[in-house]
Amino acid sequence: MVLLCIVGVIGAAIDFGTMHFLETSGANALISRAISYILGSLFAYYANSVVTFSGNRSTTEKLRAFIVYTACLNMAVLVNKLARIPLADFEHTVFLSWVISQATAATLNFILQSKWVFTSENTSR
């Protein structure tokens, strides 16, 4: 569980850092959020596959993970966009909308990964 949390924190740092960098460089907010989520998720998936769970992923698991990450990507981008509407007057709109969208996508990701992707009882180290 500790390794899962460490990987998650690093993935989140990659995610937010990328989004912040892209937006401050003038990139569109939706595109920035999509790219940042993809990079953070790629890191988290591969790190968790090797460090937290056994490194051998079946084709079915990889396909299921791709479907889950695609659903979570869409959720993160949508929630990020919607959260910015009521937060528009706040000083830290970008950060707050990222936190809300990240929490939503992470919750969905955890549920789907644990119930559908990493289903074998022997995958945990």
C-alpha angles and dihedrals in degrees: 000000000000091000091049090054094047091050090047093052092049091047090050091050090052089048098049094038091053094046093048092047094048094046094047087049089058101260121147113270095233093049091045091052093047094049093044093050092049093051094046092046094048090053093047095047096050094040092049091046091056106028106029103027132028111287097234110094119184121226089250092053091048092050092047091048090051091052091048094048091048091053091046092047090055090046092050094049094045095046091045090054094045094045091056092063099069091031095053094108095048121101094231100042095140094051096042094048089049092051092050094046092043093050091049095047093042092053092049090044093051093050095047095041094049096042102036115014108037095036101144115100089218098059096087117088 
